[in-house]
Amino acid sequence: MMVVHFDQTRSDEAPDATATSAGIRVILADSQAIYRVGMKKVFALEDDIRVVAQVETLTNLYTALQRYPTDVVVLEGQLIAGTIDAIPELVRQAPYAKLIVQVTEADESNTVELYRRGVRGVVPRSISPDLLVKCVRKIAEGETWIDNQSISWVIEAYRTQATSLTDPRGQPKLSKKELAIISCITRGMRNKEIAYQVGTTEQVIKNYLRKIYDKLGVSDRLELALYCLHHELLKKYPQDPEHAVGAQTEPSQPLRAKM
């Protein structure tokens, strides 16, 4: 059974004005009760930190964020394992809540991706109580908590990304269908039109676009089009005539989509 443990202040009571204005409001999101209890005891010793809720699932975290104004979320990394859009969704739902992710073992790709998606701090599960308190305070003040190893990983990741954008040999490999879809995007076609032209569904086109965005490091159709123009992408990857977009349409007729 999924349970949300809120603080002892009743929801129909007005919160203490001093605590709300001066205190750091924290949600503990962890599947293991022993960690939640331990962290709450640590924060209970600090006058400026107040735990407003404890949750054990990602779903309950969304609920708690909607119910309680929150400054910092201390989040178990395992809760978001395999859910690639969890961090952006949390940022979207609670833009003022800063996220700290606790990981069992830090690795380069996961750490870099967490920071890219909006996490303000990545710390080990074994972090000492005094460092955790310091981390929460720094992040509540608007800073980013990042250790020396993570700094090296992040710098290297952005250096590699910058190199790949200027080095043609570093361009990602794109499939023929991905190139066909990109060609449609640069011509201003909508997903429905692309789906009709390629011979598939809109949902499939959306899935392909997400993969293309990830491969090229862009976030939307405009960035994709600009990327293609700047790097002359379609010239570098000529398409086979049988796979080119519009190959099944007579040359003398305009491209049209069923509405």
N, C-alpha and C positions, 0 to 999 in steps of 0.2 A: 504494500500500500504506500502511495506517495504522500508524504507529509511535509507541510511547510511549518517551520517553527519560527514564530514571530516573537518580538520582544514582549515584555510583560506590560507595556503601556497599552491600554485598551484603545481600539481604533476610534471610539467616539469621544476620547479625551483629547483636549488640545495639547500638543507637544510643548514641552518646556521651551520658552523662547530663547533662553540662554544656550541651552544644549543644541538647539537647532541652528542657531547662528554661529556658534563657536565650535561645536563638536563636529567631528568627521563621522558621517553616517555610513556604516559598512554593512554589506550583505555577505554572508559566508555561504558559498555554493560548493558543497562537497558531498560525495556519495557516502563517505565514511563518518559516522557520528563521532568517533574518537577525535578526528581532526577538527570537526566543528566545535566540539566541547573544549578542546585544547586551545584553539584560537580565541574563542570567546573569553576564556579565563585570562589569556594574555592581554586582550584588549580591555578587559574589565579593570585592569590595574592602571589604565591610562585615563586621565580626566578628559582628554580632548577627543577620545574615540568612543563611538557608541555603536554596538551591533544592533541593527534594526530588524534583521531577519536572518534565519538560517534555512537553507533549502538543500534538498538532496538530489534533485533532478533539474535538467535544463528547462523543462516545461514549468516547473514551479518557480524557477528563477524569473522567467518572463512575468509570471503572476506577481511575484514580490516587487519587481521593478515598477509595475503599474500601480501597485498599492502604496509603496513607500518611496519618498524622495531619497535618493541614494547618491553618495559622493564617490564611493569606491566599492568595487565587487572583487572579492578574493575568490577565484574560480579554480576548481580542480581541473587540470588539463584533460583528464579522462572523460569528463562530462561532455566535452566537445569533440572527442575523437571520432573521426569519420563523418562529421557534420561540417562541411567546408564553409557553409554560409552562416554558421552560428555566430561568429564574432561580428560580421557586418550587421546581422539582424539585431544583436544586442546593442550595438552602437546606434542603429537606427531608432530602436525603441526607447533607449535611454541615453541620449547624446551627452548628458552631463555626468553620467556615471563612468568613472575611469576603471579600466579592467586590469587586474593582476592575475596572471595565470600561473598556477603551481604545476610544475612538471616533475615526473619521477626521474627522468633522465633527459637532459637537454641534447638536442641534435641540431645540426646547422640548418637544414632545410625547414624544419618545423618552427624553430625559433625565428628565423627571418620572416617566414610567412605570417606568424602571429603579430609581429611588429608591423608588417605591411598592412594587415587587415584592421589595425586600430588598437591593439593591446598596448598598454602603457608600461607594463612590467612583466617580465618572465622570471620566475624564481623557482628554486628547487623545493621539493616537498620537505626537505631536511633543513630548510632555512632556520636560523636561530630566532628565538622570540624577539630579541632586541632589534635584529636586522629587519624582521617582518614589520615591526612597529615603525621603524625608520622609513621603510619602503612605502608604507601606507601614507605616512605624513608627506613625504616628498611628492608622491603621485597626486595626493589631494591638493597640493599646492600648484599642480600643473606641470610638474617635471616628468621626465621619463626615466624609469629605473632600468639600467642596463649594465651588465658586468663587462669586464674587459674581453672575455671570450666572445660574448655576443656582439660587442662593438666590432670586433674583427670580422665576424661572420657577416654582419649587416653591411659594413664598408665593402667587403669583397663582393657581396651579392650585387650591390649597386654599381661597382666598378665593372663587373662582368656584364651587367645589363647595358651599361653605357658603351662598352666595347662591341657588344653584339649589334647595337643600333648603327654603328659606323663601319663595321667589318662585314662585307658581303658574305664571307665564308662562314660567318657566325649566324646567318639567317636560319630560322627554324625550318624544318622540313614540313611542307604542306602537301596534303593529298590532292588528287585531281578534283574531287568534289569540293574540297575546301576552297581551292582556287576558283572553281566555277562560282561558288557562292560569293567570294570576295569580288569577283568581276561584276556580279549583279549589284552588290552594295555600292561599288564605285559608280554605277550607272543610276543610282538613286532608287532602285527597286525596293518595294516593301516585301516583308516576309511572305505574304500571301502570293505575291507575284513570283518571288523566287521559288517557292514551293511548287507552283504550277509549272514553271519553266524547267526546273530540275526533275520534276516528276516524283515529288514526295509530299510530306505534310508540313504544316507550319511549325509543329512541335519539333520535328526533326531538324528543321532549319534553325530553330532557336538553340537546340542542343549543339549543332555544329558551330554556331556563332560563339557560344560560350567557350568551346575548345579553341577556336581561332583567337579570341580575345586573350586567353591564357597563353597561347603560344607566342603571340606577338607583343604581349605586355601592354595592350590597350584596354580601354574600359567601355567604349561604346562605338556606334557606327561611324560617327564623325571622326574619332581618332583613328579608326581602322582605315577610312578613306584617305585621311591625311598621311597616314603611315605608308599606304600603297603609293601615293603620289610622290612622297619624298624619297622612297627607296626604289621606285619604279619596279615594284614587286611583280606585277604581271608580265613585265618584259623579261625579268630574270628567270621566270618559271613559265615558259611557253606551254600552252595546253595542246593536247592531241585534239584534232578536229572532231573526233567522235565523242570526246568528253567535254568539249567546249559548250558553254551555255548558249542556247539557241540553235544547237546543231540539228534539232528535230524540227525547227521552224523554217519555212521557206524564206529565202533571203529577201524576197520582194515584199513580204508581209511584215507589218510591225509586230512587236512582242506585246501580247495582251494576256491578261489574267482573268480567270473567271471570278466574278464577284459574288 
